[in-house]
Amino acid sequence: MSTMISEVYDALKEAGAGEEKARAAAEAIAGYENRFTKIDQDRAVIKWMIGFNLAFTSVILINNLRGAI
C-alpha cells in the first residue's frame, strides 16, 4: 500500500466521499507530491550545473579576450 496524506483523506471523507474513493484520491495526491519533490531535487542539480558552466565559460572568454587585445 502506498502512502497517503491523512489531511486530504479526512477532508474528502468529511465532504462526503466514500471510504475507497477518499483513500485512492489521497494516495494519488501523495504520489504527485513525491514527484514534485524529485523535480525540485533535479532542479537544484541543474542550477549548480548552469552556474559551473557560466563560471567556466566566463573564465575562457576572459582569457581569450585578454590574449586578443
N, C-alpha and C positions, 0 to 999 in steps of 0.2 A: 504494500500500500504506500502511495506517495504521501508527501507532507501536505498539510492543508493549513490555511490561515483561519484560525478559530474565530477571529472577529468577523470575517466575511461570512463564515458558516452561521454564526449566531444571528447576524443581520438578515441573512436570507431566510433563516427559519422564522424569525420574528416578522418578516414581511409576508410570510405565508407559503413559502416554497416547501416542497416535500423534502423528507429526510435525504433521499438518494440524490435528488437534484441539487440540493444545497451543498452536499458533500462533494459532488462531482464539480460543481462550479468553484468551490473553494480550492479544490485540488488543482483545477485548471489555472486559476489565478496564481497560485503558488508556483506552478511551473513557469509561467511567464515572468514572475519575479526573479526566479533563478536565471532565466535567460538574460534579463536586463542586467543583473549583477555581472554575468560573464561579459556582456558587451562593454560595461564600464571598465572592467579589468583590461580588456583588449584595447580600449581607447587610451588608457593610461600608457600602455606599452607603445602604441603608435605615436603618442605625444613625445615620448622620450626619443624614439627613432627620428622623428622630424627635427627635434631640437639638435640632436647629434649631427644629422645631415646638414642642417643650416650652419652650424658652427664649422664643420669640416669644409663645406663649400666656401664659406667666408674666408677661411684661412688660405685656401688655394687661390681664391680670387685676389686677395690682398697680395700674396706672393707673386702672382703673375703680373699684377699692375705695377708693383714696385720694380720689377725687372724690366718693364716696358718703358718706364719713364727715364 
